[in-house]
Amino acid sequence: MRSLISGIMLLAGSVSWAACSPVAAAGPNGGDVVPINNGSAVAEVVSNANTGEVIVQTYDQELKRRQPIEPQPITVASGQNTVELMPHPTETDPPGTCSRFYGQADWVRGGQIRIGWMQSRAFGGRQEFGWHHGWEAGRMGSRMWEDMGEHRHIAPGHAPEARGPMHR
């Protein structure tokens, strides 16, 4: 009887611990949030399972306003599969900075990836993240894909000049 009670108490303790565990936050566009710059900023990862498109946008810690960073490419990956996201500054990003990065990869199609990592010289080392929210947020009807306009569906390896102006 004592072992049964101990087992029930252990189970109840682990259930309440799991209920109190933090759930990964969703960003302003519903994507997955990844701390960058030693936690002084965050990156939101949004992906489109139909097209293989990926957008990373950078924000302050509170996810209230964009936090532009150095316009260095960001590598987003899962396992050995990688895609390089190129800087695509918004109209409000100060010159020489960027808060939006875009790329496309066939391995992203399908939306089955659950663990990812990202890195850039702009924010240092590799940051792992759970790839959960970004799939739902990345559905085609989202305004963020429309905002990419002429930059959408550009194959990797093209020169930045082929993508159009960095600032309007």
C-alpha positions as CSV (number, residue, x, y, z in Angstrom):
1,M,0.0,0.0,0.0
2,R,2.8,2.4,0.9
3,S,4.5,1.9,-2.5
4,L,1.1,2.6,-4.2
5,I,0.8,5.9,-2.3
6,S,4.4,6.8,-3.0
7,G,3.8,6.0,-6.7
8,I,0.6,8.2,-6.8
9,M,2.5,11.1,-5.0
10,L,5.4,10.8,-7.5
11,L,3.0,10.8,-10.4
12,A,1.0,13.8,-9.0
13,G,4.3,15.7,-8.5
14,S,5.5,15.1,-12.0
15,V,2.1,16.0,-13.5
16,S,2.1,19.3,-11.6
17,W,5.7,20.0,-12.6
18,A,4.8,19.4,-16.3
19,A,1.8,21.7,-15.9
20,C,4.0,24.4,-14.6
21,S,6.7,24.0,-17.2
22,P,7.0,27.0,-19.5
23,V,5.6,26.5,-23.0
24,A,7.7,27.9,-25.8
25,A,6.4,31.4,-26.6
26,A,5.0,32.4,-30.0
27,G,6.2,35.6,-31.6
28,P,4.2,38.5,-33.0
29,N,3.5,36.6,-36.2
30,G,2.8,33.3,-34.4
31,G,6.3,31.9,-35.1
32,D,8.9,30.2,-32.9
33,V,11.0,32.5,-30.6
34,V,14.7,32.1,-30.3
35,P,16.9,34.2,-28.0
36,I,19.9,35.9,-29.8
37,N,22.6,38.4,-28.8
38,N,23.0,36.7,-25.4
39,G,19.3,37.1,-24.7
40,S,19.2,40.9,-25.4
41,A,17.0,40.3,-28.4
42,V,15.0,37.5,-30.0
43,A,14.5,36.1,-33.4
44,E,11.1,34.8,-34.6
45,V,11.2,31.9,-37.1
46,V,8.2,31.5,-39.4
47,S,8.1,28.8,-42.1
48,N,5.8,27.9,-44.9
49,A,5.4,24.1,-45.3
50,N,3.9,24.5,-48.8
51,T,6.6,26.6,-50.4
52,G,9.7,25.9,-48.2
53,E,10.0,29.6,-47.4
54,V,11.5,30.8,-44.1
55,I,11.5,34.2,-42.6
56,V,13.4,35.3,-39.4
57,Q,12.5,38.6,-37.9
58,T,14.3,40.1,-35.0
59,Y,12.7,41.9,-32.0
60,D,13.5,43.3,-28.6
61,Q,13.2,40.9,-25.6
62,E,9.5,41.8,-25.0
63,L,8.6,41.2,-28.7
64,K,7.1,44.7,-28.8
65,R,9.3,46.3,-31.5
66,R,11.8,45.3,-34.2
67,Q,15.4,45.1,-33.1
68,P,17.5,45.4,-36.2
69,I,20.9,43.7,-36.2
70,E,23.9,43.5,-38.4
71,P,22.8,42.5,-42.0
72,Q,24.7,39.2,-42.0
73,P,23.0,36.1,-43.5
74,I,21.4,33.7,-41.0
75,T,21.7,30.0,-41.4
76,V,18.6,28.1,-40.3
77,A,18.8,24.3,-40.2
78,S,17.6,21.0,-38.9
79,G,20.2,18.3,-38.6
80,Q,22.4,18.5,-41.7
81,N,19.9,20.4,-43.8
82,T,20.6,24.2,-44.0
83,V,19.2,27.2,-45.7
84,E,20.9,30.6,-45.8
85,L,18.5,33.5,-45.1
86,M,19.5,36.7,-46.7
87,P,18.9,40.2,-45.2
88,H,15.8,42.0,-46.5
89,P,15.6,45.2,-44.4
90,T,12.2,46.7,-43.7
91,E,11.6,50.4,-44.6
92,T,12.0,51.3,-40.9
93,D,15.3,49.6,-40.4
94,P,18.1,52.1,-40.0
95,P,20.7,52.0,-42.8
96,G,23.3,49.2,-42.3
97,T,20.9,47.1,-40.1
98,C,18.3,44.5,-40.8
99,S,15.3,43.0,-38.8
100,R,14.1,40.6,-41.6
101,F,15.8,37.7,-43.2
102,Y,14.4,35.4,-46.0
103,G,15.2,32.2,-47.8
104,Q,13.7,29.1,-49.3
105,A,14.7,25.4,-49.2
106,D,12.9,22.2,-50.4
107,W,13.8,20.3,-47.2
108,V,11.5,22.7,-45.3
109,R,8.4,21.6,-47.3
110,G,6.0,19.4,-45.5
111,G,6.3,21.0,-42.1
112,Q,7.5,17.8,-40.3
113,I,10.6,19.3,-38.7
114,R,10.4,19.8,-34.9
115,I,13.9,20.7,-33.9
116,G,16.0,23.4,-35.6
117,W,19.0,25.6,-35.1
118,M,20.2,28.9,-36.3
119,Q,23.4,30.9,-36.4
120,S,24.8,34.1,-37.8
121,R,27.9,36.2,-37.4
122,A,25.5,39.0,-36.4
123,F,24.5,37.3,-33.2
124,G,27.2,34.7,-32.5
125,G,26.9,31.0,-31.8
126,R,24.4,28.4,-32.7
127,Q,20.9,28.7,-31.1
128,E,18.7,25.6,-31.0
129,F,14.9,25.9,-31.0
130,G,11.7,23.9,-31.1
131,W,10.2,24.3,-34.6
132,H,6.5,24.2,-33.5
133,H,4.5,27.4,-33.8
134,G,6.1,28.6,-37.1
135,W,4.4,26.1,-39.3
136,E,0.9,27.2,-38.5
137,A,2.0,30.9,-38.6
138,G,3.6,30.4,-42.0
139,R,0.4,29.6,-44.0
140,M,0.2,31.4,-47.3
141,G,-2.5,33.9,-46.3
142,S,-0.2,35.7,-43.9
143,R,0.7,39.3,-44.6
144,M,4.4,38.7,-44.0
145,W,4.8,36.7,-47.2
146,E,3.0,39.5,-49.2
147,D,5.4,42.0,-47.7
148,M,8.3,40.1,-49.3
149,G,6.9,41.0,-52.7
150,E,9.5,40.7,-55.5
151,H,11.9,39.0,-53.2
152,R,9.9,35.8,-52.8
153,H,11.0,32.5,-54.3
154,I,14.5,33.6,-55.1
155,A,16.9,30.7,-55.4
156,P,20.0,30.7,-53.1
157,G,23.2,31.9,-54.5
158,H,21.9,34.8,-56.5
159,A,23.8,38.1,-55.9
160,P,22.0,40.6,-53.6
161,E,21.7,43.0,-56.5
162,A,19.4,40.5,-58.2
163,R,17.1,40.8,-55.3
164,G,16.3,44.5,-55.7
165,P,17.2,47.4,-53.4
166,M,17.9,46.7,-49.8
167,H,16.2,49.9,-48.7
168,R,13.4,51.7,-50.5
